[in-house]
Amino acid sequence: MALHQGGTDGDGERHRKLALNPFYGVADPVGDMEAAPPRHRLPDGPMAPTTAYQLVHDELMLDGNSRLNLATFVTTWMEPQAAALMGECRDKNMIDKDEYPRTAELERRCVAMLADLWNAPEPTATVGCSTTGSSEACMLAGLALKRRWALRNADRYPGTARPNLVMGANVQVCWDKFCTFWEIEARQVPMEGERFHLDPQSAAALCDENTIGVVAVLGSTFDGSYEPVAEICAALDGLQERTGLDVPVHVDGASGAMIAPFLDEDLVWDFRLPRVASINTSGHKYGLVYPGVGWALWRSPAELPEELVFRVNYLGGDMPTFALNFSRPGAQVVAQYYSFLRLGRDGYRAVQQASRDVARGLASRIEATGDFRLLSRGDELPVFAFTTAPGVRNFDVFDVSRRLRERGWLVPAYTFPANREDLAVLRIVCRNGFSADLAELLVESFEQVLPELRAQSGPATRDTSAATSFHH
């Protein structure tokens, strides 16, 4: 993706005078029209706050409706009380723990609650922190894995050994970034046939003395399925018995770590497995908080090398910190604590069950059209992927995505990674706020576009770059 670049006002300053509605200038209806601001340089002078607000507001109307965005996992609805709390905390810098001790305390409570939820052997001894999202949390977990490996291999690293990390080709892009930024060899298990994520045998086969860890994903962004964490750990147990290699596991539970504890209580994937060293989740996904907040937790202090924890004399106090970002707002952490307090286990269970029920019902309705084949059914994450049914030749998934977008729905179409680049799918993410009524409206939109798509002579999309992956 290209970096943002500056632009120029190609239409000329005189045309900018037409940018403002005369009514925006409350005191002088024509004054603000004469002072229409440039787009790509700072204006020479100030303008009324109501005018500035309306200019920005009007342009943002061209964005998609977040509630109809079925591509993103990110929370798009919270209660007004949560929004009010976030507004009250937006000026608090999360890093100023001495200045905002109660916000820091709420962060500690959230870590303790997650440690208990994820069955840490000693929740009070579990270490963790908030982050800006799962991407930062994964970076921190990966750094801890690398440093632990480096300490165990001090006689070989960095001179003769290059560390590697084993994962499936379906991992979120943050893991590719981690491996690139910190010079790790990414060993990815490709998809094969109808297996769309990491399998235990392939994971163990790729491990060697330079493996810092294995990443298991609890909820793949490609199809919403859980990777078999317990089976992966068992395969690594067998590897250790045969070779002596002790390879830790990090569970990327960006979404599933806030689904499985409530809906799949018998599924063993968390700190109940001794090989699981760390877990991350996105508070702003199925943690039900507006972006951006994530969480990273380690089983015990032994899994987080002390040398990675910086103790900073900041604003008069000793402050331990382990994060890539320094200053950031405390509002999202406060909102996470609000959600934990507001819902409790029973509330989270009810919310997540509703999302899963909507996903499963919607998947069945789409399958019943006869035009699509389901790859998953929303019975793990409330997410499902589907492709065109065998024999459908008049349209493809990219046509469907484009036609739904015309009706306001954002449904991504994309191809799978190696070795299934031949498979193009649509994916629907059901979140809190996407109700059964909205799902019914989506079905109606399918029923409206399908007759037109069936009448096509062939797929209209010839450019595979039209894929919209939305892996977030």
N, C-alpha and C positions, 0 to 999 in steps of 0.2 A: 504494500500500500504506500502510495506517495506521501511524503511529508507535506504538511500544509505550507502553502506558498502565498506570499503577498500578491496583490493584484493592482490593477490600475483602473481608473474611471474612464473606460473607453467611450462612454456616451457623453462625456463633457459635463462640466459643472452646471451649464445652463439647464440641462435636462433634469438635474437633481432637484430643481425647484418644484418639479411636479411630484416629488416623492411624498410630500406632506399634505394631508387633508387640512384645509383652512381651519376647521374646528379644533384642531390640535392646539392651536395658539389661543388659549382661553382669553387672555387679556387683549391680545392684538391678533385677530384672525389671519392677517397677512404677514405679520412680522416673522413668524417661524417659517413661512414659505420662502421668504427672502434669505433665510439662514439655513437652508437645507444642508445637512452635514455631508462631508465626503465619506466614501466607504472605506478607503484604504490608507488614509492618513488621519492623524488626530485633527479634530476640528480646531479652528482658531480660538473659539470661545465656548462657554457653557451654554446649555439650553435648559428649559424648565424640566423638572423631573417627570412630569406627566407626559411631556412630549417625547423624552428619551424612552420612557417605558413603552409608549404606544408604538414607536418605531420598531423596537426590538420585538414586542409582542406580535405585531403584524407579520414580521418576517418569519417568526417561529410557527405561525399557523400552517406553513408549508411542510413542517415535519409530519411524520406519520403519527397516528393516534396510538399511544403506548398501550392502551388497553386492548387494542386490536392487533398488537404485535405478537404473533404466535411463534416468532423466531427466538425471542430472547427468554432466558431463564430468569432474568432480573425482575425483582418485585416492582410492580407498577401500581399497586394500590395499598394504602395503609389507612388506618382510622384517623380522623381529624385530631384526636388527642395526641397521637404519635407525632403527627406533623407539627402540632403546637409545641411539644417538647423539643423537637428538633430545632424549631425556630428559636426557642429560648436558649439553645446551646450552640448555635451556629458560630458564635464569636469565641467559643472556648477552644483553645489549642490543646489537643489531646496530650501532647508531649509535656505540657506544663503541669506535671503531677503534683508539685508542691503548691502551685497556685490554684489548682482545681482538684483537691484531694477526693471529693465525693465522686467526681467523674472517674477518677482512677480506681476508686473502690468498686464502682459499678462494673468496670472492666474486669477486675479481679473476680467479682462474683460470677460474671458470665463465663470466665474460664473454668471456675469451679463447677458450675452447672453443666458445662459441656463435658468436663472430665467424668462427672457422675453419669451423665447420659450415655457416654461412650464406654462405660464400664472399666475405667482406669482402676488398677489394683489398689492404689492409694490416691483417691481424688485430691486430697489435700497436698500431696507431694507432686502432683502433675504440674508441669510448667507450661505456660502458653502465653499468647498475646493476641491482641487485635491487630488487624492489618487493613489495608485499603481494599482488599478483596482476595479471592483465592489465588490470583496470580502472584501477588507478593507472598502469600502464605506458602505457596509451592516453592518459591525461590528460597525462602528461609529454611523449609524442610530439606530441600536439596543441598543447601549449604551445610546444614548440620550433618547430613549423610556423608558429604564429601570430606568434611573435616574429621569426622570419626574414622573414616577409612584412611585418611592421610596420617593420622596419629598412629594407627596400627601398622602403617607401611612407611614409617619415617626413613627407613634404610633404603627404600626404592623410589620414593616420591619426593621431589619432582624429577629426579634425575633420569630414571629408566622406565617408570611406570606411568601410563596414561589411564586415568579413571574412566569408567563407563557406567551408564545407567540403563537398566532394562525396563522396557515398557511396551505397550501395544501401540500400533500405528494410529489408534483412535484417540490418543491423549490430546488434551487441550493444548493450544499453541504455546502456552506459557512454558511447557516443559521443553519444547524446542528452543525457546529463548534462553531458558536456564542453561541448557547444555552448550549453547553458543556463547553466552556471556561468560560462563565460568569454565570453559574449555573442557567439557565432558564429552566423551563419545556416546552418542545416543544410539542405543541398540534397540531397534523397534521391531516387534513381531508383526508381520503383515497380516491382513485379513485373508482368510481362505474360505471359499465357498460360502456357506451360510454362517460361518463363525466371524463375527464382526468385532471381536475384542481379544484381549490377551488370554491365552490358555496356559495352564500350569506347566505342562511339559515343555512347551517352547520357552517359557520364561526361565525355567531352571537350566535348559540347554544353553542359553546365551550367557549364563553367569560364569565368571572365572575369578581369579585372585584380584583382579582390578575392578570388580563390580562394587560400586558404593551402595547399591540398593536396587530394589524392584519397586516400581510404581504400579499399584493396583487402583483402578478407577471404580468407585462405587457410583455408577450412573454415567454411562458414556453419552457424550453430547450428540453422537451420531444417531443413536436409536433409543436411548433411554435405558439400556440394559445394564445390570450390575455385572461387574467382573467377579469371578469366583475367588474371593479373597482367601477364604479358609483353605481351598484346594491349592492355591498358589503357595500359601505358607506351608502346607503339607509337602508339596513338591520340593520346597527349599529345605525343609527338615530332612527329607531323604537325601538331598544333595549334600547336606552337612554330614550326615552319617557316612556317606560314601567317600567324601573328599576332605572333610574338615572345614570347608568354606562356610562361614557364618554370614549370610546375606540378609540384612534387615529389609523390612517392607514399609513403605509409606503408602497410606491410603489417601488418595485424592477423592475426598468425599464432598466435593464442591456442592453437589446437590443431594446425593444419596445419604450423606451423613445427617441430614435433617429430615429424611423420609423414613429410612429403615428403622431407626429406634422407636418410631411410633406405629408403623404399619407392618413391619417385618421383624417383630421382636425375637423370633426364634432363629433368625439369620445371624450367624456368628461371623463378624467381619472386623470388629473393633479391637480395643485393648484386651479383650478376653483371649486374643491370640498373642502369645508371648513374642512372636516375631514382629508384630506391628509396633514400630518404634514411634511413629508420629501420624497424625491425622490432620487434615485441613478441611474447612468448609467455608462456604460463602454465606455470611449472614444476610446478604442482599439477594439471595436466591430463595431457596425454600426455608431459609431462616426468617423470611417474611419482613425484611427491612429494606427501605429504599437504599439505592447504591450511595456510597460504597463502603462496605465493611466485610472483612473476612476474619477467620480465626485459624491459628496454628497451635496445636497442642502436641507435647511430647510425653511419652509414658512416664518418665521421671527425669530428674536433672542429669542422669547419666547419659541420656540420649541427646542432650544439648550441651556440647562442649562449652565450658565456662569461658574460654578465650573468645567465643563469639558474642558474649554478652558484654556490652560496653557500659561502664559505670561512669556517668557524666555528672560533674558538678554543675548543675544547671539551676539558675535562679535560687541559689543558696542551699540546695539539697543534693544528696547523692541519689542519682536516678539510674537504675539499671535499665538498659534498653537493648532490644534485639529486633531491629526492623530496618527495612531499606529506606522508608520514608521517615522524616523527622516531624515537622509540623504538619498537622492535619486536624480537621474538626472533630470534636468529641460528640457531635450530634448523633452520628450513626450508632456509636456504642451505647449511648443513652437509649436510643430507639430499640436496640437489641434487648437491653435489659427490660424495657417496657414490654416488649413482646413476650419475653419469658415470663414476666410477672403476670401479664394480662391473660395469657392462654394456659400456662402450665402444660403438663403432659396430656391431659384429656383434651384441652383446647387445640393443641398442635395436632393431636391424633384426628380430631374432627375435621380440621382444615385440610390436612393432607389427604384424608380419606375422601373428602369431597372432590379434591382435584383429581385423585386417581379414578373415582367413579365417573367423573365427566370425561376423562381421557379414554377410559375403556368403552364407555357408551358411544363416544364420538368415533372411535376407531371402528367399532362394529357397524355404525351407520355408513361410514365411508366405504368399508369393505362390501357392504350390501349393494352398493351401486353397480358392482360387477366390473368396474373400470380399473380397480386398484388391487394390488396385493400387499398385505401388511407384512412388514419385517419385524415389528414389535407391536404390542397391544396396549401399552400404557399400564401394565400390571407390575412394573417395578418403579422407575420414575414415572410420574404422570405425563409421559412423553412417548410419542410413537412415530415411527417412520414408515413410509409406504412408497411403493413405486407403481408404475402402470402395470396392469394385468397382462399376462401372456396373450398375445393376439391383438393388443391395442396398437395400432399403427398410425392412427390419424393425428395423434398429439402425444406430447411428452410431458414430463413433470415441469419443465420450464414454461411451457405454455400455460399449464394450470396455475403456477405461481404468478405469472404475469396477469392472467385474467382475474384472479382473486384480488390482486393488488388494485385493480381498477375499481373494486368494490370496497376498498379500504382495508382489506385483510393483508397482513404481512406474513406470508407462509414461505419459508426458504426452500429453495431447490438447489441441490448440490450433488456432486459425485463423491463416492467413497474413496479412501486412500488405498495405497498398495495393499494387496494385489487385487482390489475390486474397483479399479477406476472405471470399469465398464458399467457399474451400477449407479444410476442417478435416482435420487429419492426426494420426496417432500417430507418435512418433519413438522410436527405440531407440538408445542409445549403448552400444557395446561397449568396455569398458576392460580393462586388465590385471587379472586376477582373475575376470573373467566368462568362465568356461571353456566348452568345448563341452558338458560335462555340464550346466552350468547352463542353457545355451541349449536343450538337450534338454528340461529340466524346464519351461522357458518354453513350448516348443512343446506339451508335454503340457497345460499350463494353457490354451492357446488351444483345443486339441481338446476340453477339458472345458467351456469357456464357450460355444463357438460353437453347439452344438446348441440351447442355451437361448436364445441371442440370435436365432437364426434363427426360433425359435418365437414371438418377440414379434410383436404386431400392428403395432408401429411403435416408433421411438426413444423411450426413456423419458426422455431428457434434453431438456427444453424451454427451459431457461435457458442462454443462451450464455455467461453468466458462469461456468459450470461449467468452462470451459477452464482447463487447468493448463499454463502456457507453459514454465516451467523453462528459460528461455534463459540458462543459465550453464554 
